Amino acid sequence: MRKNIKVLSAVILATVLAAGTLTACTPPLEGTVLADFSEGAAETFFESDGWTNGDVFNVAWRKQNVTYKDGAMHLGISENPDGSMETNDGYFAGEARSYQYFGYGDYSVKMKPAKKAGTASTFFTCTGPYDENEEGEPNPHDEIDIEFLGSDTTKVQFNYFVNGVGEHEYKYDLGFDASEEYHEYGYRWTSEYIEWFVDGEPVYKVTATESTPLPTTPGRILMNYWCGTEEAEGWMGKYELDSSITCEYKSVKTTATPIGELPEKVDVEKFEGDWSAIDAVETGFTSAVDAYTIVNDGTTTDVTYTEVVGDSYNNVNMNVADVAAEKNWVHAVLVNNGEKEVKFRFNVVSGGDKVYALNSYALVNGELVTNTPFEGTVITVPAGERVEIEVSYKGVANTIEFMLDSIHTSDTAKAGDVTISDIKFAKQGDIIIPELPEDDNNGVDIDGTTVKFTSGPAYVISTDADTNSMNVVYSDMAGATYANVAGNVVDLAADKNTLTVTFKNNGDTAVTVRTDLIGETKVGNTDVCNVSATADGGTALYTDIEWGGTTVVVAAGETVTLTVTYDGQSERGAIQRLQFYFDSSVYGDTDMHSGNVTISGISFSNVEVTAPETDGNNQTDNGADAE
């Protein structure tokens, strides 16, 4: 279920007609297996991680809440010590999404819902304005649901949404308790009707009419387990935490043709040596800020903190120039001794005139973690857990650093207690010195003021004074990393309400560009002040007013002029920065991207603007700001 769910307070859900009242000759559901969780994780699905749905949901999706054991995928709910009902993330929960999109066809799942009041166990197809079609336009919110309320698992609820309009709920009395054993549930989706099935038998059908249209837009296949806010208690009951209860899934089948490509498997070289045979180095971590209290003891370091603020990128660091000489692998162990999860970035850092992260990729407890070139490895460790980290890096290491709870986008100060140990270096294969990208970045003129945009080394920025333009080139840019190019526009944006900027795509593939105008402080989920936007003088673009940002897709060889209206007088405060994300801001995107974009015509003005109409739906991805 998406965030547009409306709680049914006054509507009494009817019981669906018995299966025998439907057409007896209805053919059974068919399909090929898209995921077999009896064998562990499926390459066709990924675990949601790092965002919320808002509205009646009271969970933040976390990858660690999706586990594979006993021949099934388990989705669980756990405590979020930093969460609250007001911010719709009181708990952590599990969700799995298909990489690809699917339209008309048969869908079925073998599952066992959780018997727990205040929760929902689901299987559904869904899309919305956070997804885009081939023309780069936001999708409508279309959805088809199978949902179990944990307060009564002898019934299953069916529903669908068309362009954000739902409230088509029906409850069907199963005649058994679905939580006790696995059963098969599914639906047939056609242009003329949707028909739901239980254990191969048709049980409910809705037919399209002029006044009751059905979903038409292909979406992802999703499975999630979540608990609601107080607003939902009349519908699903009051939730009390019990992490031992999970929703379980065996397999997913469909006849629908997949749209889009699966991410390419990343084949990396693993460390073949024996870390236990290598001596750990003596630690000597320090920090340039007082936020961290550091105790070094032999090969172990304890770090405690109470007031580490997000977006500060503060860190504890250690000089390793001597012990890392002629090495290209580093090993470390981090234990979270605290009561809350710790999110950190581990950087193997170069020295000299240009300082940047050397990380190529990492194995965390044996699982591959990739990163944007020249940036570090981001890891989240639940309370009480231990992670073993192996990082392959390219270049000459001068320093290692841990950015402990300082890379969050939240303004809330974090507290933590971690132990860092077993830091070891080794060499495997040849030492590779990466060629650093060169730039010629002298800034661009914006309304008579020179502004220099900066970024990490992943983006190469150069400027041309003759055309007053800025060129951004990148390769191997990982999707959903939120790497960006940012410039200070405090004085330029003040007392204005409109930004104009032109993007020219010089590459041979489409580029997704997100533009953010950043205020002084975060309110709700974002500090972005965008209100609405148009492309090329008239085409309305989707602007996410909850999480922030205006997104436009620029086709290969094409030029698009973007006009963004913003509110610089809101409670988020005056505009501070202008940020551009190139192929890095699409949630769930695991592809690697390359691009070449020229930015010109950046200007601020104060004009009377009528906001374009949109469907009112907001993206649910939690994007990150620049360093």
C-alpha positions in Angstrom: 0.0 0.0 0.0 1.2 3.5 -0.8 1.0 6.6 1.4 -2.4 7.6 -0.1 -4.3 5.1 2.0 -7.3 6.6 3.6 -8.5 5.2 6.9 -12.1 4.0 6.8 -13.7 5.4 9.9 -17.3 5.6 8.9 -17.4 3.0 6.1 -18.2 -0.6 7.2 -16.4 -3.0 4.9 -18.7 -5.5 3.3 -18.0 -9.2 3.1 -17.4 -10.4 -0.4 -19.7 -12.8 -2.1 -18.7 -16.4 -1.8 -16.5 -17.9 -4.5 -19.3 -20.0 -5.8 -21.2 -16.9 -7.0 -18.5 -16.2 -9.6 -18.1 -17.7 -13.0 -17.4 -21.4 -12.7 -15.4 -21.6 -15.9 -12.8 -18.9 -14.8 -9.4 -20.3 -15.8 -6.9 -20.6 -12.9 -4.0 -18.1 -12.5 -0.9 -18.9 -14.4 2.6 -17.6 -14.4 6.3 -18.3 -14.2 8.3 -17.9 -11.0 9.6 -14.4 -10.6 11.1 -15.1 -7.1 11.7 -18.2 -5.1 12.5 -17.2 -1.6 13.0 -20.7 -0.4 16.5 -20.3 -1.9 17.1 -16.9 -0.3 17.1 -13.5 -1.8 15.8 -13.2 -5.4 17.8 -11.2 -8.0 14.4 -9.7 -9.2 13.6 -7.9 -5.9 15.4 -5.5 -3.7 14.9 -4.5 0.0 13.6 -1.0 0.6 16.0 1.0 2.7 16.0 4.6 4.0 12.6 6.1 3.3 9.0 6.4 4.7 5.5 6.4 3.2 4.0 9.0 5.5 0.2 9.3 6.2 -1.1 6.3 8.2 2.2 4.4 8.0 4.3 4.6 11.1 7.4 2.9 9.8 10.7 3.6 8.1 11.8 0.9 5.6 15.1 -0.8 6.6 17.0 -3.5 4.7 17.8 -5.3 7.9 14.1 -5.9 8.5 14.1 -8.3 5.5 15.6 -11.7 6.3 15.8 -15.0 4.6 15.5 -18.2 6.7 13.6 -21.4 7.0 12.9 -21.4 3.3 11.1 -18.0 3.2 11.5 -14.3 3.1 10.5 -12.7 6.5 9.4 -9.1 6.9 9.6 -7.8 10.4 9.0 -4.8 12.5 11.5 -3.5 15.1 12.0 -0.5 17.3 13.3 2.8 15.9 14.7 4.7 18.9 14.9 7.9 16.9 11.4 7.6 15.4 8.0 9.0 16.3 4.4 8.9 15.2 4.6 12.5 14.2 7.3 11.8 11.6 5.7 8.5 10.5 8.8 6.5 11.4 8.0 5.2 14.9 9.3 1.7 13.9 11.6 0.1 11.4 9.9 -2.4 9.0 10.5 -4.6 6.0 9.5 -4.2 2.4 10.6 -5.9 -0.9 10.2 -4.3 -4.4 10.7 -5.6 -7.9 13.3 -3.9 -9.9 11.1 -4.1 -13.0 7.6 -2.9 -13.8 4.6 -5.1 -14.8 1.3 -4.4 -16.4 -1.7 -6.6 -17.4 -1.3 -10.3 -16.4 -1.8 -12.9 -13.6 -0.1 -12.3 -10.3 0.2 -14.7 -7.3 2.1 -15.1 -4.1 2.5 -17.9 -1.5 2.5 -16.2 1.8 1.6 -16.4 5.5 0.6 -13.0 7.0 1.4 -11.9 10.5 -1.3 -12.3 13.2 -0.6 -9.1 15.1 -3.1 -6.3 15.8 -2.1 -2.9 14.3 -0.3 -4.4 11.4 -0.8 -5.1 7.7 0.8 -7.8 5.6 0.6 -7.1 1.9 1.1 -8.1 -1.7 0.4 -5.6 -4.5 1.4 -3.8 -7.7 1.9 0.0 -7.5 3.3 3.0 -9.2 3.0 6.8 -8.7 4.6 10.2 -9.5 7.9 9.0 -7.9 8.2 6.8 -11.0 8.4 8.1 -14.6 7.3 6.8 -18.0 9.5 6.6 -21.1 8.8 10.2 -21.9 10.0 11.3 -18.4 6.6 12.2 -17.2 5.4 11.2 -13.7 3.1 8.1 -13.5 -0.3 8.3 -11.9 -0.9 6.5 -8.6 -2.3 3.2 -9.8 -2.4 0.2 -7.4 -3.9 -3.2 -6.9 -3.9 -4.7 -3.4 -4.1 -7.9 -1.4 -3.9 -7.0 2.2 -4.2 -8.8 5.5 -5.0 -7.0 8.7 -3.2 -8.7 11.6 -6.2 -8.1 13.9 -8.2 -10.7 12.0 -6.3 -13.0 9.6 -9.4 -15.1 8.8 -10.2 -12.4 6.2 -8.3 -10.8 3.3 -8.9 -7.3 1.9 -8.8 -6.4 -1.8 -8.5 -2.8 -3.1 -7.3 -0.8 -6.0 -6.4 2.8 -6.8 -6.8 4.7 -10.0 -4.9 8.0 -10.3 -4.7 8.3 -6.5 -8.4 7.4 -5.9 -9.0 4.4 -3.8 -11.7 3.4 -1.3 -12.6 0.3 -3.3 -12.1 -2.1 -0.3 -13.7 -5.5 0.0 -13.1 -8.0 2.7 -13.4 -11.7 1.9 -14.0 -14.3 4.6 -11.4 -17.0 4.0 -12.9 -19.7 6.2 -9.5 -20.4 7.7 -6.7 -18.5 9.6 -4.2 -17.4 7.0 -1.5 -16.9 9.6 -1.3 -20.6 10.4 0.0 -21.9 7.1 1.0 -20.9 3.5 -1.8 -20.3 1.0 -1.7 -18.9 -2.5 -3.3 -15.5 -3.2 -3.4 -13.5 -6.4 -5.3 -11.6 -9.1 -5.8 -11.4 -12.8 -5.5 -7.8 -14.1 -6.9 -7.0 -17.6 -8.1 -3.9 -19.3 -11.7 -5.0 -18.6 -11.6 -6.4 -15.1 -9.6 -7.4 -12.0 -10.4 -10.8 -10.5 -8.9 -11.9 -7.1 -8.1 -15.6 -6.3 -7.5 -17.6 -3.1 -5.8 -21.0 -3.5 -6.7 -21.1 -7.2 -10.3 -20.2 -6.8 -11.8 -16.9 -8.0 -13.4 -15.1 -5.1 -14.1 -11.5 -6.2 -14.2 -9.5 -9.4 -14.6 -5.8 -10.5 -15.4 -4.8 -14.0 -14.3 -1.5 -15.7 -17.1 0.9 -16.7 -17.1 4.5 -17.8 -17.8 5.6 -14.2 -15.5 3.1 -12.5 -12.2 2.9 -14.4 -9.5 0.4 -13.4 -5.7 0.8 -13.1 -3.8 0.9 -16.4 -0.2 1.9 -15.6 2.5 -0.8 -15.1 4.0 -0.8 -11.6 6.4 -2.6 -9.4 5.5 -5.7 -7.4 5.7 -5.0 -3.7 5.4 -6.9 -0.4 5.5 -5.1 2.9 4.7 -5.5 6.6 3.9 -2.3 8.5 2.1 -0.8 11.5 -0.1 2.3 11.5 -0.4 5.6 13.4 -3.2 6.5 15.8 -5.3 7.5 12.8 -5.3 3.9 11.6 -6.1 2.2 14.9 -9.9 2.2 14.3 -9.2 0.3 11.1 -6.3 -2.0 12.0 -6.1 -1.9 15.8 -3.4 -0.6 18.1 0.1 -1.8 17.6 2.4 -3.0 20.4 5.9 -4.0 19.4 6.7 -7.7 19.1 9.7 -8.2 16.8 9.4 -12.0 17.0 6.3 -11.9 14.7 7.0 -11.7 11.0 5.1 -11.9 7.7 6.4 -14.8 5.5 6.6 -15.2 1.7 7.6 -18.3 -0.2 7.3 -17.3 -3.9 5.9 -14.9 -6.5 4.6 -15.7 -10.0 3.3 -13.6 -12.9 2.5 -13.8 -16.5 3.1 -10.1 -17.1 5.9 -9.0 -19.3 8.6 -7.2 -17.3 9.4 -3.6 -18.3 13.0 -2.4 -17.8 16.2 -4.2 -17.1 17.5 -6.0 -14.1 20.6 -4.5 -12.6 23.8 -6.1 -13.9 25.5 -8.4 -11.5 28.6 -6.8 -10.1 31.4 -9.3 -10.3 34.2 -8.2 -7.9 37.4 -9.7 -6.7 37.2 -10.9 -3.1 40.1 -10.9 -0.6 41.5 -14.4 -0.8 43.9 -14.1 2.1 43.3 -15.0 5.8 42.7 -11.9 7.9 43.2 -13.9 11.1 46.8 -14.4 10.1 47.5 -10.7 9.8 48.2 -8.6 12.8 45.9 -5.7 13.7 47.6 -2.3 13.8 47.6 -0.2 17.0 44.9 2.4 16.8 45.4 6.1 17.2 42.1 7.8 16.3 41.7 11.6 16.8 39.0 14.1 15.8 39.0 17.8 14.9 35.8 18.3 16.9 34.8 17.8 20.5 31.6 15.9 19.6 33.5 12.5 19.8 35.1 11.2 23.0 37.9 8.8 21.9 39.7 6.1 24.0 42.5 4.3 22.1 43.7 1.1 23.8 46.1 -1.0 21.8 44.3 -2.4 18.7 40.9 -1.2 19.9 39.2 2.2 20.0 36.0 3.2 21.8 34.1 6.2 20.6 31.2 7.8 22.4 29.1 10.9 21.5 25.9 12.7 22.4 25.7 15.7 20.1 26.6 14.7 16.6 24.5 16.6 14.0 23.5 15.3 10.6 25.1 16.9 7.5 28.2 17.9 9.5 30.4 15.1 8.1 32.4 15.2 11.3 34.7 12.1 11.8 37.2 10.3 13.8 40.4 9.6 11.8 43.8 7.9 12.0 47.0 8.4 10.0 47.9 5.1 8.3 50.5 6.3 5.7 53.2 3.9 7.0 51.1 0.8 7.7 49.2 1.1 4.5 52.2 1.6 2.2 52.0 -0.7 -0.8 48.6 -2.1 0.3 45.2 -2.1 -1.4 42.9 -3.8 1.1 41.8 -2.7 4.6 39.9 -4.6 7.2 38.0 -3.3 10.2 35.4 -4.4 12.8 32.8 -2.0 14.2 30.5 -2.9 17.1 27.5 -0.8 18.0 27.3 -0.8 21.8 24.5 1.7 21.9 20.7 1.5 21.9 20.2 3.0 18.5 21.4 2.2 15.0 24.5 3.9 13.8 24.9 5.1 10.2 28.4 5.9 9.2 30.7 6.3 6.2 34.1 4.6 6.2 36.6 6.4 4.0 40.1 5.3 3.0 41.5 8.8 2.2 44.3 9.9 0.0 46.9 12.6 0.8 48.6 15.4 -1.1 47.0 18.4 -2.8 43.8 16.6 -3.8 42.2 14.7 -0.9 39.5 12.2 -1.7 38.2 8.7 -0.8 40.0 5.8 -2.5 37.3 3.2 -1.8 36.5 1.0 -4.8 34.0 -1.3 -3.1 33.5 -3.1 0.2 32.3 -6.4 1.6 30.3 -5.9 4.8 29.8 -9.3 6.6 30.6 -10.8 3.2 27.9 -8.8 1.3 28.9 -6.5 -1.5 28.5 -2.7 -0.9 29.2 -0.4 -3.8 29.9 3.3 -3.7 30.2 6.3 -6.0 33.8 6.7 -7.2 35.9 8.9 -4.9 33.4 8.5 -2.1 33.4 6.2 0.9 31.3 3.2 2.0 28.0 3.9 3.8 27.0 1.3 6.4 24.1 1.1 8.9 24.6 -1.0 12.0 21.6 -1.9 14.2 21.9 -1.6 18.0 24.0 -4.3 19.5 25.2 -5.6 16.2 28.8 -6.2 14.9 30.0 -5.7 11.3 33.2 -6.9 9.6 34.3 -4.6 6.9 36.7 -5.3 4.0 37.4 -2.5 1.6 39.2 -2.7 -1.7 40.8 0.6 -2.6 42.8 2.2 -5.4 45.6 4.6 -4.7 47.9 5.5 -1.8 46.2 5.6 1.6 47.1 8.3 4.0 44.2 8.3 6.4 41.2 6.2 7.4 38.1 7.9 8.9 34.7 7.0 10.3 32.0 9.6 9.9 29.8 8.3 12.8 26.2 9.5 12.6 27.3 12.7 10.9 26.0 11.8 7.4 22.3 11.8 8.3 20.0 14.4 6.7 18.2 14.8 10.0 18.9 17.9 12.2 18.4 15.8 15.3 21.6 15.4 17.3 22.7 11.7 17.6 24.2 9.8 20.4 26.2 6.6 20.2 28.8 4.2 21.5 30.9 2.2 19.1 34.0 0.1 19.2 36.5 0.0 16.3 39.0 -2.8 16.2 40.9 -5.3 14.0 42.3 -2.7 11.5 44.5 -4.6 9.2 46.0 -3.9 5.8 47.0 -6.3 3.0 48.0 -6.4 -0.7 46.3 -8.5 -3.3 47.2 -8.1 -7.0 48.6 -4.9 -8.4 48.5 -1.5 -6.8 46.4 0.7 -9.0 46.7 4.5 -8.9 43.5 6.1 -10.2 43.7 8.9 -12.7 42.0 11.9 -11.1 39.6 13.8 -13.2 40.8 17.3 -14.1 38.5 20.3 -14.0 38.7 24.0 -14.9 36.0 25.4 -12.6 36.1 29.2 -12.3 32.4 29.7 -11.6 29.6 31.1 -13.7 28.0 34.5 -13.6 24.5 34.6 -12.1 22.8 38.0 -12.2 26.1 39.8 -12.0 27.7 37.6 -9.2 30.2 34.8 -9.8 29.2 31.6 -8.2 31.4 28.5 -8.0 29.6 25.2 -7.9 31.4 22.3 -6.2 31.0 18.6 -5.7 32.9 15.5 -4.8 35.3 14.1 -7.5 32.6 11.9 -8.9 31.4 15.0 -11.0 34.0 16.8 -13.1 33.0 20.5 -13.3 34.4 23.0 -15.9 33.2 26.4 -16.9 33.4 28.5 -20.1 33.5 32.3 -19.6 32.6 33.0 -23.2 29.3 31.2 -23.0 28.8 31.7 -19.2 28.1 27.9 -18.9 29.1 25.1 -16.6 29.8 21.6 -17.9 29.4 18.5 -15.7 30.8 15.2 -16.7 30.6 11.9 -14.8 31.0 8.1 -15.2 30.1 5.2 -13.1 27.7 7.3 -11.1 25.7 5.0 -8.9 22.0 5.6 -8.8 20.2 6.7 -5.6 23.5 8.0 -4.1 22.3 11.6 -4.1 25.7 13.0 -5.1 25.2 16.5 -6.3 26.7 19.8 -7.6 26.0 22.7 -5.3 26.5 26.5 -5.2 25.9 29.2 -2.6 23.1 31.5 -3.7 22.1 33.2 -0.4 22.2 36.7 -1.7 21.0 36.0 -5.2 17.8 34.1 -4.2 16.8 36.5 -1.5 13.5 38.4 -2.1 13.0 36.4 -5.3 10.7 33.5 -6.0 11.7 32.0 -9.4 14.8 30.2 -10.7 15.4 29.7 -14.4 18.1 27.3 -15.7 18.8 25.5 -19.0 20.2 21.9 -19.3 21.7 20.6 -22.5 22.4 16.8 -22.6 25.6 16.3 -24.6 25.5 12.5 -24.1 23.9 9.6 -25.9 21.5 8.5 -23.1 18.8 10.3 -21.2 19.8 12.1 -18.0 17.6 12.5 -14.9 18.2 15.9 -13.3 16.9 17.0 -9.9 17.0 20.6 -8.9 16.7 21.7 -5.2 16.7 25.1 -3.6 17.8 24.5 0.0 16.6 26.6 2.9 18.2 27.2 6.3 16.5 24.5 8.2 14.5 21.3 7.8 10.8 21.2 8.4 9.2 17.8 8.3 11.2 15.7 5.9 13.0 18.3 3.9 14.8 21.7 3.8 13.9 22.1 0.1 11.8 25.1 -0.8 10.7 24.2 -4.3 6.9 24.8 -4.8 6.3 24.1 -8.5 8.0 23.9 -11.9 7.6 23.9 -15.7 9.7 22.9 -18.6 10.2 24.9 -21.7 7.8 27.6 -20.7 4.7 25.5 -20.1 4.9 21.8 -19.4 4.2 21.1 -15.7 6.8 19.0 -13.9 6.4 17.0 -10.8 7.8 18.7 -7.7 8.1 16.8 -4.5 7.0 19.1 -1.8 7.4 16.6 1.0 10.9 15.3 0.5 12.0 18.0 -1.9 13.1 18.6 -5.4 12.0 19.1 -9.0 12.9 16.3 -11.5 13.2 16.5 -15.3 14.4 14.0 -17.8 16.5 15.4 -20.6 16.7 13.2 -23.6 20.0 12.6 -25.4 21.0 15.6 -27.5 18.1 17.7 -26.2 17.9 21.0 -24.3 15.4 21.8 -21.6 14.8 25.1 -19.8 13.5 24.7 -16.3 11.5 27.3 -14.4 11.2 26.6 -10.7 9.1 28.7 -8.3 10.1 28.6 -4.6 9.2 30.0 -1.3 12.2 31.8 0.4 10.0 33.2 3.1 8.7 30.0 4.5 9.5 28.4 7.9 12.4 26.7 6.2 14.1 30.1 6.0 16.0 31.9 3.3 17.5 30.0 0.4 21.1 28.9 1.0 22.2 26.6 -1.8 21.2 25.6 -5.3 21.8 21.9 -5.9 21.7 19.7 -9.1 21.6 15.9 -9.0 22.6 14.2 -12.2 21.4 10.5 -12.5 21.8 10.1 -8.7 18.4 10.9 -7.2 16.0 8.1 -8.4 15.2 5.9 -5.4 15.7 2.2 -5.9 18.1 2.8 -8.8 21.0 0.5 -8.7 22.4 1.2 -12.2 25.6 2.9 -13.0 25.4 6.1 -15.1 27.6 8.2 -17.3 26.7 11.7 -18.6 27.8 15.0 -20.0 25.5 18.0 -19.3 26.0 21.7 -19.9 24.2 24.1 -17.5 23.6 27.7 -18.6 21.2 30.7 -18.2 21.0 30.4 -14.4 19.0 33.4 -13.1 16.8 34.4 -10.2 13.7 36.7 -10.6 10.6 37.8 -8.8 7.5 37.1 -10.9 3.8 36.5 -10.4 3.4 32.8 -11.0 0.3 30.5 -11.1 1.4 27.1 -9.9 0.7 24.3 -12.4 -1.8 21.6 -11.4 -0.4 18.3 -10.3 -2.0 15.2 -8.9 -0.9 16.1 -5.4 1.0 12.9 -4.7 4.4 13.2 -3.2 7.5 11.1 -3.6 8.5 9.0 -0.6 12.2 8.8 -1.1 14.5 10.2 1.5 17.1 12.1 -0.6 20.4 13.3 0.8 22.0 16.7 0.6 25.5 17.5 -0.5 28.5 17.3 1.7 
